[in-house]
Each structure stands twice: as C-alpha cells, then as structure tokens.
C-alpha cells in the first residue's frame, strides 16, 4: 500500500476528523510528522519507478480531483427528504463522471441543496431519481445493476452566453 509523507502532505480532511485519523498517520521514520495513507496499491519496479496496481477503497479520480463517493452519499443523505442515495462513476459518455441515484426528492431540488454542501467538482454531473433499488440476493445494493444514463438523467443545465465576453469565449471553445 502506498503512503506519502513530506512537506506537501495536507493536515487532514475538512470537517472529517474520523477520516483524518484513519488516513493521516504518524510517520514512523520522522517523529512528529504525518504521512498519508493513499489507498493505492503499488509496487517498486527494478528501474526505481512505482507501478500503480489499483485501489483498496472506493476513491476515484475525476478531472484531477480525488473524490470519495461515500462522502457525496453522506452529504446527499443529510438533505432533508432524501431517503436513500448512492453515487457511482459512469463512463457512458466516454469520460468518467459522477452519477447520483436518489430517492425521496426531485433531482433539481437535490442538486440545488447539494451545491450548497459540496465543492462544485464533487456535485454529480447526473442525478437519477429512484423508486426501487436493485439488490443482490443478500439484500445489499447492487451497484452494477443501477440504471445507465439515459433521458431520465440530466446533465448540468445549459446556460447560453449572456454577454459579449461569454459569446467570444464560447466561440473560442467551439472552434
């Protein structure tokens, strides 16, 4: 398992003391310092490089951000009226994107409240309203059987350019 230490290691997770305690450990080589338990499984290669082998948890990396879907699920469940929630990474569009499945509230209402709780990069691109959840024979959520993205899922609402500057920027990106 890969651990990282040194001057660039953060102090912990914002407002998540239990997760900070779990992931930011005392560095056994430098007393008083901390090291970060990345959750990555890796190995040293004979040439000195490190080969990434996978993850030990559900953490994902989307557009350069490390995201714990469980943290988004906890935020969703904290919204009054949301009875159940699940977050997965979908690649239906070719790129990895967060997709939230929620039961209890209309997805636009959930999105508006979630945007107040989480940074923008953690707000799922898609939200699908669920009435019935797929479960495994043992009664646990079957994440592999959650519905694929389709017309029921809404990407962030498109906003047309509102002024000359936005029209020029839009044209640049289109070109």
N, C-alpha and C positions, 0 to 999 in steps of 0.2 A: 504494500500500500504506500502511496506517495504522500510525504509530508513536506511542507515548505516552511522555511524559517529565514529570519534575517530582517533587515530594516524595513522592507516593503510589506511585511505581514500586518494586516489590519488588527485592530484591538478586539473585534468581535462583531456580532450581528446586532443591528439596531433593534432595540426593544425585544430581544430574544435571548434572555440570559441563559436559559436551559440549553439552547442550541449552541450558544457561545461556549459554554462549559464543555459541551460534548466535542466540539470541533477545534477549539483553540486550547492546546495542551501545553504543559510546562515542557520546555526544551531540556532534555536530559544532558545535552552537551554544553549548554550555556545557562547556568543558574540565573534565574530572574527574567529570562527571556521566554517567549512563547513560540510555538510552532503550530501550523495549520494542518489539520488532517483533511486532505483534499477530497477523499472518497474515490480517487482514481487508483486503478491498479496499473502498475508499470514495472518495467524491469530495465536494468542496465544492460546495454549491449557492449560487446567487446571493444567497439570503437569509441566508447565513452558516451554515446547518445542514450537517451531514455526513450524506450518504446512504450507508447500508451496501449494498454490491453483492454480497458473497459472501466466501468464504474461499479462501486459497491453499493450505491444508493440510487435514488430516482432523479438526482440533479441532472439538469440538461443545460446546454449552452445554445442560446439563440441570439443571433446577431451580435456575438461577442459578450453577451451577458450570461452569467451563471445564474440559473433560476431553479428553485426548489418548488415543483408543482404542489407539494404539500403545504407550502406557505401560502400559496394562492388559494388552495382549497380551504385553509383555515380562515382566510380573510372573507371568502365567499360565505362560509357558514356563520360568520359573525354578523352578517347582514340580516336584520330582522325580516322574517318572511321566507328566507331561503331554508328549505327543509333538508336538502341534500345537495352535494356538489362533488364534482370530480374534474380534474384537469389533466389533459394529455397533450402530447406533442403530435401533431398531424403533419404529414408531408404530401397531402393530396394535391397541393398546388405546385409541388416541386421543391419548395423551401420549407424547412421546419417552422411551424407556427403553433402557438398555444391555442388550445381549444378547451373552453369550459362547458361543462354539462351541468345544468342547474334545474332544480325542482322547487317550485313554490312562488316564484316571481317572474314577471315578464322580463326578457333578456335586456331590453334597453334600460329598464329601471335598475337591474343588477349592475349593468355596465356603468351607469352614472354614479352609483354608490361605490363601486369598486375603484373607480378613478380617483375618489377622494381618499381611499385607504392605501393604495399602492402606487409606486412609480409607474410611469407610462409603459416602460418596457415589460412590466410584469402583468399588464392588463391583457387578457387573451384577445387575439385577433377575431376569434369566433366564439359565439355563445349559442348553445343549443338547449332549448327547453325540453326537459324530460318529464314524462308522466310515469313511465315504467322503466326500471333499471335492469339491464341484463346481469344475471348472476351465474356463478359457477355451481356445480352440483353441491358444493359445500356451503353455498349461501353467500359467498363473498362476491363483491363487484367484479364482473368480467370485463376488464378494461379493453380487451381485444375485441369484444362484441359491441362496444359503443358505436353509435351510428357515424358513418363517414360524413364529411362535409357535403352539403347539398344546398338547395334553395332555402332550406329551413335555417341554415346558419348565415349569420350576417357578418360580413367584414365591417371594419370601421366605416361609418357613413362618409361618403364622398362629399367634400366641400369644394365647390368651384372657386377659382381665383376671384378675390374680392376687390382687387385694385390693380393698378398698372404694374407695380413691382411683382405681385404674385403671378400676374399673367406672363411677365417676362421669365420669371423663374420656372413656371410651368412649361413654357415653350422650350427653355433650355433643357429641362429634364426629358421632355418629349423627343427633342432632337437627339 
